[in-house]
C-alpha cells in the first residue's frame, strides 16, 4: 500500500527569496525566457539549453570554498555528508531529522579522527 506523503509548510526567509529571484533572473538572462515547471532551479550556465548543474562540480566547488574559508574540518565533513549548512544562526530552522543527521556526521568525523583516518 503506498504511503501518504505529508506536505511540510516552511516559510522562506528574505535571503532565500532573494536567492530564488536571482536564480530566476540568471535563467532569464541566459535563456531569454522565464523558467518553466520542468526547468532546473540550479542550471548549468555553460549549457546551451537548460539542464541541471553537475552535482559533482557543485560538490567540488563547495568543498574548495569551505576549505578556503578556514571552517573546521569536522564541519566540512558534516556539510559534505548531509548537504546541510547548519550554524548557530539557523539551527532552529532545521527539522529534528536534519539535526540528527548533522550530529551523526559530526560524531562520525570524531570517530574517524580517533581511528586516525583523518589528518
ChimeraX commands (.cxc) that place a marker at each C-alpha (Angstrom):
marker #1 position 0.00,0.00,0.00 radius 0.5
marker #1 position 1.53,3.35,-0.96 radius 0.5
marker #1 position 2.37,5.70,1.84 radius 0.5
marker #1 position 0.78,9.09,2.00 radius 0.5
marker #1 position 3.20,11.99,1.79 radius 0.5
marker #1 position 2.59,14.93,4.02 radius 0.5
marker #1 position 3.50,18.35,2.77 radius 0.5
marker #1 position 5.54,20.32,5.26 radius 0.5
marker #1 position 4.91,24.02,5.16 radius 0.5
marker #1 position 8.03,26.13,5.51 radius 0.5
marker #1 position 8.20,29.85,5.14 radius 0.5
marker #1 position 11.05,31.27,3.11 radius 0.5
marker #1 position 13.16,33.98,4.66 radius 0.5
marker #1 position 14.11,37.13,2.77 radius 0.5
marker #1 position 17.59,35.80,1.92 radius 0.5
marker #1 position 16.16,32.65,0.35 radius 0.5
marker #1 position 13.59,34.65,-1.60 radius 0.5
marker #1 position 16.34,36.96,-2.87 radius 0.5
marker #1 position 18.44,33.95,-3.92 radius 0.5
marker #1 position 15.48,32.40,-5.78 radius 0.5
marker #1 position 14.77,35.71,-7.53 radius 0.5
marker #1 position 18.44,35.97,-8.53 radius 0.5
marker #1 position 18.31,32.44,-9.96 radius 0.5
marker #1 position 15.18,33.29,-11.92 radius 0.5
marker #1 position 16.86,36.43,-13.30 radius 0.5
marker #1 position 20.02,34.49,-14.20 radius 0.5
marker #1 position 17.84,31.98,-16.07 radius 0.5
marker #1 position 16.14,34.82,-17.96 radius 0.5
marker #1 position 19.49,36.36,-18.86 radius 0.5
marker #1 position 20.89,33.05,-20.08 radius 0.5
marker #1 position 17.89,31.62,-21.94 radius 0.5
marker #1 position 15.78,34.71,-22.75 radius 0.5
marker #1 position 12.64,33.44,-21.04 radius 0.5
marker #1 position 11.17,32.65,-17.66 radius 0.5
marker #1 position 11.90,29.19,-16.28 radius 0.5
marker #1 position 9.15,26.64,-16.73 radius 0.5
marker #1 position 7.99,23.91,-14.36 radius 0.5
marker #1 position 10.38,21.36,-15.88 radius 0.5
marker #1 position 13.43,23.65,-15.87 radius 0.5
marker #1 position 16.09,23.19,-13.19 radius 0.5
marker #1 position 16.36,25.76,-10.41 radius 0.5
marker #1 position 20.15,25.50,-10.48 radius 0.5
marker #1 position 21.20,25.15,-14.09 radius 0.5
marker #1 position 24.47,24.65,-15.91 radius 0.5
marker #1 position 25.48,28.17,-17.00 radius 0.5
marker #1 position 27.67,26.75,-19.79 radius 0.5
marker #1 position 24.95,24.62,-21.38 radius 0.5
marker #1 position 23.13,25.96,-24.46 radius 0.5
marker #1 position 19.80,24.61,-23.14 radius 0.5
marker #1 position 18.52,24.42,-19.56 radius 0.5
marker #1 position 19.94,21.40,-17.78 radius 0.5
marker #1 position 20.76,20.75,-14.14 radius 0.5
marker #1 position 24.18,21.76,-12.95 radius 0.5
marker #1 position 26.51,18.80,-12.49 radius 0.5
marker #1 position 26.34,17.69,-8.84 radius 0.5
marker #1 position 29.99,16.63,-8.80 radius 0.5
marker #1 position 31.09,20.09,-9.92 radius 0.5
marker #1 position 28.92,21.71,-7.25 radius 0.5
marker #1 position 30.30,19.43,-4.55 radius 0.5
marker #1 position 33.89,20.10,-5.61 radius 0.5
marker #1 position 33.35,23.87,-5.65 radius 0.5
marker #1 position 31.61,23.75,-2.26 radius 0.5
marker #1 position 34.40,21.67,-0.74 radius 0.5
marker #1 position 37.04,24.06,-2.06 radius 0.5
marker #1 position 35.13,27.10,-0.76 radius 0.5
marker #1 position 34.72,25.51,2.67 radius 0.5
marker #1 position 38.41,24.65,2.86 radius 0.5
marker #1 position 39.43,28.17,1.84 radius 0.5
marker #1 position 37.09,29.69,4.43 radius 0.5
marker #1 position 39.00,28.03,7.24 radius 0.5
marker #1 position 35.93,26.23,8.58 radius 0.5
marker #1 position 36.66,23.35,10.96 radius 0.5
marker #1 position 37.25,20.02,9.17 radius 0.5
marker #1 position 34.50,18.38,11.25 radius 0.5
marker #1 position 32.00,20.92,9.92 radius 0.5
marker #1 position 33.22,20.41,6.36 radius 0.5
marker #1 position 32.65,16.68,6.81 radius 0.5
marker #1 position 29.12,17.31,8.12 radius 0.5
marker #1 position 28.27,19.66,5.23 radius 0.5
marker #1 position 29.54,17.22,2.62 radius 0.5
marker #1 position 27.89,14.23,4.29 radius 0.5
marker #1 position 24.47,15.80,4.85 radius 0.5
marker #1 position 24.25,18.54,2.24 radius 0.5
marker #1 position 23.24,20.89,5.07 radius 0.5
marker #1 position 24.93,24.03,6.32 radius 0.5
marker #1 position 23.90,24.42,9.94 radius 0.5
marker #1 position 25.08,27.21,12.19 radius 0.5
marker #1 position 24.04,28.82,15.46 radius 0.5
marker #1 position 22.14,31.42,13.43 radius 0.5
marker #1 position 19.97,28.93,11.52 radius 0.5
marker #1 position 19.89,25.90,13.84 radius 0.5
marker #1 position 16.23,26.33,14.82 radius 0.5
marker #1 position 15.12,26.25,11.17 radius 0.5
marker #1 position 16.02,22.60,10.71 radius 0.5
marker #1 position 13.87,19.56,11.38 radius 0.5
marker #1 position 14.79,17.11,14.13 radius 0.5
marker #1 position 15.73,14.62,11.39 radius 0.5
marker #1 position 18.10,17.10,9.74 radius 0.5
marker #1 position 19.69,17.93,13.08 radius 0.5
marker #1 position 20.09,14.24,13.92 radius 0.5
marker #1 position 21.83,13.65,10.58 radius 0.5
marker #1 position 24.09,16.67,11.19 radius 0.5
marker #1 position 25.09,15.50,14.66 radius 0.5
marker #1 position 25.62,11.93,13.40 radius 0.5
marker #1 position 28.01,13.29,10.74 radius 0.5
marker #1 position 29.93,15.25,13.40 radius 0.5
marker #1 position 30.12,12.13,15.57 radius 0.5
marker #1 position 31.28,10.10,12.57 radius 0.5
marker #1 position 34.06,12.62,11.93 radius 0.5
marker #1 position 35.16,12.39,15.57 radius 0.5
marker #1 position 35.23,8.58,15.35 radius 0.5
marker #1 position 37.21,8.61,12.09 radius 0.5
marker #1 position 39.59,11.15,13.61 radius 0.5
marker #1 position 40.02,8.95,16.70 radius 0.5
marker #1 position 40.87,6.00,14.45 radius 0.5
marker #1 position 43.42,8.11,12.60 radius 0.5
marker #1 position 41.53,8.07,9.32 radius 0.5
marker #1 position 41.65,11.89,9.01 radius 0.5
marker #1 position 44.74,14.09,9.15 radius 0.5
marker link #1:1,2 radius 0.2
marker link #1:2,3 radius 0.2
marker link #1:3,4 radius 0.2
marker link #1:4,5 radius 0.2
marker link #1:5,6 radius 0.2
marker link #1:6,7 radius 0.2
marker link #1:7,8 radius 0.2
marker link #1:8,9 radius 0.2
marker link #1:9,10 radius 0.2
marker link #1:10,11 radius 0.2
marker link #1:11,12 radius 0.2
marker link #1:12,13 radius 0.2
marker link #1:13,14 radius 0.2
marker link #1:14,15 radius 0.2
marker link #1:15,16 radius 0.2
marker link #1:16,17 radius 0.2
marker link #1:17,18 radius 0.2
marker link #1:18,19 radius 0.2
marker link #1:19,20 radius 0.2
marker link #1:20,21 radius 0.2
marker link #1:21,22 radius 0.2
marker link #1:22,23 radius 0.2
marker link #1:23,24 radius 0.2
marker link #1:24,25 radius 0.2
marker link #1:25,26 radius 0.2
marker link #1:26,27 radius 0.2
marker link #1:27,28 radius 0.2
marker link #1:28,29 radius 0.2
marker link #1:29,30 radius 0.2
marker link #1:30,31 radius 0.2
marker link #1:31,32 radius 0.2
marker link #1:32,33 radius 0.2
marker link #1:33,34 radius 0.2
marker link #1:34,35 radius 0.2
marker link #1:35,36 radius 0.2
marker link #1:36,37 radius 0.2
marker link #1:37,38 radius 0.2
marker link #1:38,39 radius 0.2
marker link #1:39,40 radius 0.2
marker link #1:40,41 radius 0.2
marker link #1:41,42 radius 0.2
marker link #1:42,43 radius 0.2
marker link #1:43,44 radius 0.2
marker link #1:44,45 radius 0.2
marker link #1:45,46 radius 0.2
marker link #1:46,47 radius 0.2
marker link #1:47,48 radius 0.2
marker link #1:48,49 radius 0.2
marker link #1:49,50 radius 0.2
marker link #1:50,51 radius 0.2
marker link #1:51,52 radius 0.2
marker link #1:52,53 radius 0.2
marker link #1:53,54 radius 0.2
marker link #1:54,55 radius 0.2
marker link #1:55,56 radius 0.2
marker link #1:56,57 radius 0.2
marker link #1:57,58 radius 0.2
marker link #1:58,59 radius 0.2
marker link #1:59,60 radius 0.2
marker link #1:60,61 radius 0.2
marker link #1:61,62 radius 0.2
marker link #1:62,63 radius 0.2
marker link #1:63,64 radius 0.2
marker link #1:64,65 radius 0.2
marker link #1:65,66 radius 0.2
marker link #1:66,67 radius 0.2
marker link #1:67,68 radius 0.2
marker link #1:68,69 radius 0.2
marker link #1:69,70 radius 0.2
marker link #1:70,71 radius 0.2
marker link #1:71,72 radius 0.2
marker link #1:72,73 radius 0.2
marker link #1:73,74 radius 0.2
marker link #1:74,75 radius 0.2
marker link #1:75,76 radius 0.2
marker link #1:76,77 radius 0.2
marker link #1:77,78 radius 0.2
marker link #1:78,79 radius 0.2
marker link #1:79,80 radius 0.2
marker link #1:80,81 radius 0.2
marker link #1:81,82 radius 0.2
marker link #1:82,83 radius 0.2
marker link #1:83,84 radius 0.2
marker link #1:84,85 radius 0.2
marker link #1:85,86 radius 0.2
marker link #1:86,87 radius 0.2
marker link #1:87,88 radius 0.2
marker link #1:88,89 radius 0.2
marker link #1:89,90 radius 0.2
marker link #1:90,91 radius 0.2
marker link #1:91,92 radius 0.2
marker link #1:92,93 radius 0.2
marker link #1:93,94 radius 0.2
marker link #1:94,95 radius 0.2
marker link #1:95,96 radius 0.2
marker link #1:96,97 radius 0.2
marker link #1:97,98 radius 0.2
marker link #1:98,99 radius 0.2
marker link #1:99,100 radius 0.2
marker link #1:100,101 radius 0.2
marker link #1:101,102 radius 0.2
marker link #1:102,103 radius 0.2
marker link #1:103,104 radius 0.2
marker link #1:104,105 radius 0.2
marker link #1:105,106 radius 0.2
marker link #1:106,107 radius 0.2
marker link #1:107,108 radius 0.2
marker link #1:108,109 radius 0.2
marker link #1:109,110 radius 0.2
marker link #1:110,111 radius 0.2
marker link #1:111,112 radius 0.2
marker link #1:112,113 radius 0.2
marker link #1:113,114 radius 0.2
marker link #1:114,115 radius 0.2
marker link #1:115,116 radius 0.2
marker link #1:116,117 radius 0.2
marker link #1:117,118 radius 0.2
marker link #1:118,119 radius 0.2
view
